Amino acid sequence: MRRAGLGEGVPPGNYGNYGYANSGYSACEEENERLTESLRSKVTAIKSLSIEIGHEVKIKKLLAEMDSQFDSTTGFLGLYSI
């Protein structure tokens, strides 16, 4: 999480009244970047998984519709084979 006001508009190494040393701020910033990248990769994985689930649902609906049509065709043909 980025903290507003930390280092904005202040030359590097001079944090004014904030009391954050360069190393502490950069460590915080590095941790934020690492967590952001981790979150980005998880969101990407969830997105691709949801797309795959959507494709699977479409295929299952088509198969169920085909099954229903085959059943009705079998019943229809059974009437004329008597």
N, C-alpha and C positions, 0 to 999 in steps of 0.2 A: 504494500500500500504506500503510495507516495504521500509524503507530508507536505502540505502547502506551506510555502514560504521558506523552506530550507534551501538556502543557497541561490534563490532566484534573485537576479539582479545584483548579486554580490560577487566580487572577484574571487577566483579560486583561492582557498586557503584563508579567507577572511569571512567568517560567518557571523560577525557582529554579535548581537546579544543572544543568539540561539544556543551557544554553549556546546555545539557539536564539533568535535574534532574532525579533520579530514578523513581519517581512517574510519571513524564511526559512521559517518554519513555515507561513505562509499560502500562500506560493508552492508549497510541498510539497503542501499540502492542495488547492490549486487544480489542480495537476497530477494528483493522485489523482482528483479529481472529473472532470477532462477524460478521463482514461484509463478511468475507470469508465463514463462515458457512451458513450465509443467502444466499449467492450466490450459494453455493453448493446445498442447498435444493431446490432452484429455478431451477437450471439446472437439478436436478434429476426429479423434477415434469414435466418439459418441455420434458425431454427424455421419461418418461413413457407416457405422453400424445401423443407424436409423434408416439410411438409404437402402441398405441391404435388406432390412426387415420389410420396408415398403415393397421392394421387388418380390420378396418371398410371399407377401400377402397377395399381391396381384396374381402371382402364379397359382397360388392355392385357390383363389377365386375362380380363375379360368379352369383349373382342373375340376373343381366342384361343379361348375356350369357344364363342362364336357360330360362329366359323369351323369348328371341329370339328363342331358340330351341323349346320351347313349341308352339310359334306362327307358326314356320315353320312346325312343326308336325301337328298342327291343320289344316293348309292349305293343307298339303299333304293328311291327312285323309279325308278332305272335298272333294277332287277330286274323291276318290273312293267310296264315299257314294251316288253318284248320281244314 
